[in-house]
Amino acid sequence: MEPLAAISLATTRGSRPAGWQAQVRIDYAINKVAQTHRGQSEDQVAQAIHDQLRALGVVPNGRQVAQYATAISALPQLPPNNK
């Protein structure tokens, strides 16, 4: 797993908006689950998203998790990687 950006409490001009680190963590978790759970049932995908977000310290939003789970479960499964 790649390291996450450090939290900075500095208030300087040009700083990023509040919540940007949480969004980066959400994007990371969704991309990871999309690679490993695509084509599976919505319940399995939703549980995987929930687990990944909690592991990254993000409190999951049930409505967003359901939307992501629906989209990821509709994707075709990836062929096995035989490298």
N, C-alpha and C positions, 0 to 999 in steps of 0.2 A: 504494500500500500504506500502511496506517495504521501510525504509529509504535508500537513495542512499549513496554511499561512498563519503566522503569529498574530495574536490580537494586539492591537495598538490602541491605547486610549488617548493618544495625542490629538489635539484639535487644531489642525492647520488648514489653511486654505487649500482647496483642491483635494481634500480628503474624500474618500469614498462614502457613499450614503450608508446609513445605518442598516444593518442586516445583510450586507453583501457577503459576508463570510458564511452565513447560514445558507444563502442561495448557492454558493459554490459547493458546499457540502451536499445539498439536496441534488444538484446536478450530478455530482460524482456518484452518489448512491443510485440515482435513477439510471445512469449510464451503465453502471456495474450490473445492476439487476437486469437491464435490457439485454445485456450480452449473455447472461447465464440462465434466465428464466423465460425468454420469449417463447410464445406458443403454449405455455402451460396455463393451467386454470387461473382465473382471476384471484381466487382465494390464495393460491400458492404465491402468486406474484405480489399480492398485497402484503402477505406476511413477510416475504423477503424484503420488500421496500421498508416496511415498518422496522424490521430487525436491523437493516443497514443504517437507517436514519438514527435509530436509538444508539447504535454503536458509534456513530459520529457525533453524538451529543445534540441531535436535533429532535425536538418534539414533533412527531408526525401530525399533519392535518388530515383527518379522516377523509374529507371530501377530495383533497388533492391526491391522496394515496389511491383512492378508488378510481379517479380519472386516469392516473398513470398506469394502474393495474389493468384497466380495460384496454388501453392503447398497447401495452406491452404484450398482453395475452393474445391480441389480434395479429401480432407479427408472426411470420413463419419462423420455425426453428432453424437455427444455423446448422450447417453440416458439421460433423465432427472434425476437429483439427488433428490430422494425423502426421504431425511433423516429427 
